[in-house]
Amino acid sequence: MPSLANHQSNQFTKLLLIGDAKSGKTGSLVSLVKAGYKLRILDFDNLLDILKFKVMEECPDKLDNVEFVTVRDNYKAGASGSQIDGKPRAWITAIKLLDNWKYDDVDLGRPADWGPDCILIIDSLSRLCDAAYDFHESIIPRGKSGDYDGRAVYGNAQDDVEKVLAMLTSRGFATNLIVIAHGTYMDLPDGTTKIFPQGVGQKLSPKIPQYFPSYIRYKNKGGKRTIQTTSDAMIDLANPRPDKVDKELPIETGLATLFEALRDAPVEKPKSVTLVRK
């Protein structure tokens, strides 16, 4: 019978990170780079400027420890407004990278095998959902007039995004994970209002936190940016180590503090050695 002492949480952290736009989410990743982790970012937002300059300023010797691929569909001006230039490819490209991180002359293998010294970053879930929607809208059957069932597009995109989250947070995906999300306010049947991650439509949003053992919120109160780790009336969060992690953390060091409390420090896997007989 498996013992809790050997639970996978000893090796890998799966974290959902939520916050308003410009609340310091991407830039705060620098503390993990300083802590020795290798970051591999699936970049949908194309907003890594702040992280680049922070790493150059605070730990320039670790700049090569941050690998990224920007995955985004191109848009163009059309008669009816802005539209995707050609067929949507961002979703399919992202799925292929999550199976095998290979492009141009780069081949980092399967993300599921990267191990405990690496962190896969999805930045951001909001744009991942947009990519899923655009892809399914492009393949939905249409009538002679071009009409299609919009509910089916939402349903198929929601299912696909949920399957990706299930895969990334599964036991077989042996890599640390951070999914960066924006928040959306939703009115509940009991009359209360809660904050949930922005998904594809409202049906997916309440399901997203269910996949993550760790769930934190970035806040900007009076110009001071902090990380909230405990629930309040507006949002239900998850902190597996309340005995070691404060209710509020500074964004400058908060992620490194959280990872340190949840798991062992990153140790790079030993490189294979080829013995040559002379």
C-alpha positions as CSV (number, residue, x, y, z in Angstrom):
1,M,0.0,0.0,0.0
2,P,1.5,3.4,-1.0
3,S,2.5,5.7,1.9
4,L,1.7,9.4,2.0
5,A,5.4,9.9,2.7
6,N,6.0,8.9,-0.9
7,H,3.3,11.1,-2.5
8,Q,4.2,12.8,-5.7
9,S,3.9,16.2,-4.1
10,N,7.3,15.6,-2.6
11,Q,8.7,16.0,-6.1
12,F,6.5,18.2,-8.2
13,T,4.4,21.4,-7.6
14,K,1.3,22.1,-9.7
15,L,0.4,25.8,-9.1
16,L,-2.5,27.9,-10.4
17,L,-1.6,31.6,-10.2
18,I,-4.4,34.2,-10.7
19,G,-4.3,37.9,-10.8
20,D,-5.5,41.0,-12.6
21,A,-3.5,42.3,-15.6
22,K,-0.3,44.0,-14.6
23,S,-0.4,42.7,-11.1
24,G,3.2,41.4,-11.4
25,K,2.6,37.8,-12.3
26,T,5.1,37.2,-15.1
27,G,7.9,39.4,-13.6
28,S,7.7,37.5,-10.2
29,L,9.0,34.3,-12.0
30,V,12.5,35.8,-11.6
31,S,12.6,34.5,-8.0
32,L,12.4,30.9,-9.3
33,V,15.2,31.5,-11.8
34,K,17.3,32.8,-8.9
35,A,16.4,29.7,-6.9
36,G,18.0,27.5,-9.6
37,Y,14.9,26.3,-11.6
38,K,14.9,26.0,-15.3
39,L,11.8,27.8,-16.7
40,R,10.3,26.7,-20.0
41,I,7.5,29.1,-21.0
42,L,4.7,28.4,-23.4
43,D,4.1,32.1,-24.2
44,F,0.7,33.1,-25.5
45,D,0.8,36.7,-24.3
46,N,4.1,37.9,-25.8
47,L,4.7,39.9,-22.6
48,L,8.0,38.5,-21.4
49,D,9.8,41.8,-21.5
50,I,9.6,42.4,-17.7
51,L,10.9,38.9,-17.0
52,K,13.8,39.3,-19.4
53,F,15.0,42.6,-17.8
54,K,14.5,41.3,-14.2
55,V,16.7,38.2,-14.9
56,M,19.3,40.4,-16.6
57,E,19.3,42.7,-13.6
58,E,19.1,40.1,-10.7
59,C,20.7,36.9,-12.1
60,P,22.2,37.5,-15.5
61,D,24.3,34.3,-15.2
62,K,21.0,32.3,-15.3
63,L,19.6,33.9,-18.4
64,D,20.0,30.7,-20.4
65,N,17.9,28.9,-17.8
66,V,14.7,30.5,-19.3
67,E,13.5,28.9,-22.5
68,F,10.4,30.2,-24.2
69,V,8.3,29.6,-27.3
70,T,5.8,32.3,-28.3
71,V,2.7,30.7,-29.7
72,R,0.1,33.1,-31.2
73,D,-2.0,33.4,-34.3
74,N,-1.4,36.3,-36.6
75,Y,-4.2,38.8,-37.2
76,K,-5.0,41.1,-40.1
77,A,-7.5,43.9,-40.9
78,G,-10.5,42.7,-42.9
79,A,-13.7,44.1,-44.3
80,S,-15.6,43.1,-41.1
81,G,-12.7,44.0,-38.7
82,S,-9.7,42.3,-37.3
83,Q,-9.5,38.6,-38.2
84,I,-7.0,35.7,-38.1
85,D,-4.6,35.7,-41.0
86,G,-5.0,32.2,-42.5
87,K,-5.9,29.2,-40.4
88,P,-5.6,29.3,-36.6
89,R,-2.4,27.3,-35.7
90,A,-1.7,28.4,-32.1
91,W,-3.7,25.7,-30.4
92,I,-2.3,22.8,-32.5
93,T,1.2,24.2,-32.1
94,A,0.8,24.4,-28.4
95,I,-0.5,20.8,-28.1
96,K,2.5,19.5,-30.1
97,L,4.9,21.4,-27.9
98,L,3.4,19.9,-24.8
99,D,4.0,16.5,-26.2
100,N,7.5,17.2,-27.6
101,W,9.2,20.5,-27.1
102,K,10.7,20.7,-30.5
103,Y,11.0,23.6,-33.0
104,D,13.6,24.8,-35.4
105,D,16.9,23.4,-34.1
106,V,15.7,23.1,-30.5
107,D,14.7,19.7,-29.1
108,L,14.1,19.5,-25.4
109,G,12.2,16.2,-25.5
110,R,8.9,15.4,-23.7
111,P,7.9,18.0,-21.1
112,A,6.4,15.2,-19.1
113,D,9.9,13.9,-18.6
114,W,11.7,17.1,-17.7
115,G,11.9,16.3,-14.0
116,P,11.9,18.3,-10.7
117,D,14.5,21.0,-11.7
118,C,12.2,22.3,-14.5
119,I,9.0,24.3,-14.4
120,L,6.6,24.5,-17.3
121,I,4.9,27.9,-17.4
122,I,1.6,28.5,-19.3
123,D,1.4,32.2,-19.8
124,S,-1.5,32.7,-19.9
125,L,-4.4,30.4,-19.6
126,S,-6.7,33.2,-20.9
127,R,-4.9,33.2,-24.3
128,L,-4.6,29.4,-24.3
129,C,-8.4,29.4,-24.1
130,D,-8.7,31.9,-26.9
131,A,-6.5,29.7,-29.1
132,A,-8.7,26.7,-28.4
133,Y,-11.8,28.7,-29.3
134,D,-10.3,30.0,-32.5
135,F,-9.2,26.6,-33.6
136,H,-12.6,25.0,-33.0
137,E,-14.5,27.8,-34.6
138,S,-12.4,27.2,-37.7
139,I,-13.3,23.5,-38.0
140,I,-17.0,23.6,-37.0
141,P,-19.4,22.5,-39.8
142,R,-21.2,25.5,-41.4
143,G,-24.4,25.9,-43.3
144,K,-24.7,27.3,-46.8
145,S,-25.0,30.8,-45.4
146,G,-21.9,30.3,-43.3
147,D,-23.9,29.9,-40.0
148,Y,-22.6,27.5,-37.3
149,D,-23.5,26.3,-33.9
150,G,-21.7,28.7,-31.5
151,R,-22.6,26.5,-28.5
152,A,-20.7,23.6,-30.0
153,V,-17.6,25.8,-30.5
154,Y,-17.7,26.8,-26.8
155,G,-18.4,23.2,-25.7
156,N,-15.6,21.6,-27.8
157,A,-13.1,24.3,-26.8
158,Q,-13.9,23.9,-23.1
159,D,-13.5,20.1,-23.3
160,D,-10.1,20.4,-25.0
161,V,-8.8,23.0,-22.5
162,E,-10.0,20.8,-19.6
163,K,-8.3,17.8,-21.0
164,V,-5.0,19.7,-21.3
165,L,-5.3,20.8,-17.6
166,A,-6.0,17.2,-16.6
167,M,-2.9,16.0,-18.5
168,L,-0.6,18.7,-17.1
169,T,-1.7,18.0,-13.5
170,S,-1.7,14.2,-13.8
171,R,0.8,12.0,-12.0
172,G,2.4,11.0,-15.3
173,F,3.4,14.6,-16.1
174,A,6.6,14.6,-14.1
175,T,7.4,18.3,-14.2
176,N,6.6,21.3,-12.1
177,L,3.8,23.4,-13.5
178,I,2.6,27.0,-13.1
179,V,-0.5,28.1,-15.0
180,I,-0.9,31.9,-15.0
181,A,-4.6,33.0,-15.2
182,H,-6.5,36.2,-15.2
183,G,-9.6,36.5,-13.0
184,T,-13.2,37.0,-13.9
185,Y,-16.0,37.9,-11.5
186,M,-19.0,35.5,-11.5
187,D,-22.4,35.8,-9.8
188,L,-23.4,32.6,-8.1
189,P,-26.9,31.2,-7.5
190,D,-26.8,32.2,-3.8
191,G,-26.4,35.8,-4.8
192,T,-22.6,36.0,-3.9
193,T,-19.9,37.0,-6.3
194,K,-16.7,35.0,-6.6
195,I,-13.5,35.3,-8.6
196,F,-12.6,32.4,-10.9
197,P,-9.9,31.9,-13.6
198,Q,-10.9,33.2,-17.0
199,G,-11.8,30.3,-19.2
200,V,-13.7,29.5,-22.4
201,G,-17.1,30.8,-21.4
202,Q,-18.4,30.6,-17.8
203,K,-18.9,26.8,-17.5
204,L,-15.2,26.0,-17.5
205,S,-14.1,28.7,-15.0
206,P,-15.3,27.0,-11.8
207,K,-13.8,23.7,-12.8
208,I,-10.2,25.0,-13.4
209,P,-9.1,25.3,-9.7
210,Q,-10.2,21.7,-9.1
211,Y,-7.1,20.4,-10.9
212,F,-4.6,22.3,-8.8
213,P,-3.4,21.5,-5.2
214,S,-1.9,25.0,-5.0
215,Y,-3.8,28.1,-5.9
216,I,-2.7,31.7,-5.2
217,R,-3.8,35.2,-6.0
218,Y,-1.8,38.3,-6.9
219,K,-3.2,41.6,-5.5
220,N,-2.3,45.2,-5.9
221,K,-3.6,47.2,-2.9
222,G,-2.7,50.8,-2.7
223,G,0.2,50.3,-5.1
224,K,1.7,47.4,-3.0
225,R,1.8,44.1,-4.9
226,T,1.5,41.0,-2.8
227,I,0.6,37.3,-3.1
228,Q,-2.4,36.0,-1.3
229,T,-2.3,32.4,-0.2
230,T,-5.5,32.0,1.9
231,S,-9.2,32.2,1.0
232,D,-11.5,35.1,1.6
233,A,-15.1,36.0,0.7
234,M,-14.2,36.7,-2.9
235,I,-12.0,33.7,-3.8
236,D,-11.3,30.2,-2.6
237,L,-7.5,29.5,-2.6
238,A,-5.4,26.5,-1.8
239,N,-2.2,26.5,0.3
240,P,-0.9,23.0,1.1
241,R,1.6,24.3,3.7
242,P,-0.1,26.9,5.9
243,D,2.3,26.0,8.6
244,K,5.2,27.2,6.5
245,V,3.8,29.7,4.1
246,D,2.4,33.1,5.3
247,K,-1.0,34.3,4.4
248,E,0.6,37.1,2.4
249,L,3.9,37.0,0.5
250,P,5.9,39.7,-1.4
251,I,5.9,39.2,-5.1
252,E,9.6,39.7,-5.3
253,T,10.4,36.4,-3.5
254,G,7.0,34.8,-2.9
255,L,7.1,32.1,-5.6
256,A,10.5,30.9,-4.5
257,T,9.3,30.8,-0.9
258,L,6.3,28.8,-1.8
259,F,8.3,26.3,-3.9
260,E,10.8,25.9,-1.1
261,A,8.0,25.1,1.4
262,L,6.3,22.6,-0.9
263,R,9.3,20.6,-2.2
264,D,13.0,20.0,-2.2
265,A,15.4,22.5,-3.8
266,P,16.0,21.9,-7.5
267,V,18.7,19.4,-8.3
268,E,19.7,19.0,-11.9
269,K,19.5,15.4,-13.2
270,P,23.0,14.0,-13.7
271,K,24.2,13.9,-17.2
272,S,24.8,10.5,-18.8
273,V,28.4,9.5,-19.1
274,T,29.8,7.5,-22.0
275,L,32.7,5.3,-21.2
276,V,35.3,4.9,-24.0
277,R,37.5,1.9,-23.9
278,K,41.1,2.7,-24.8
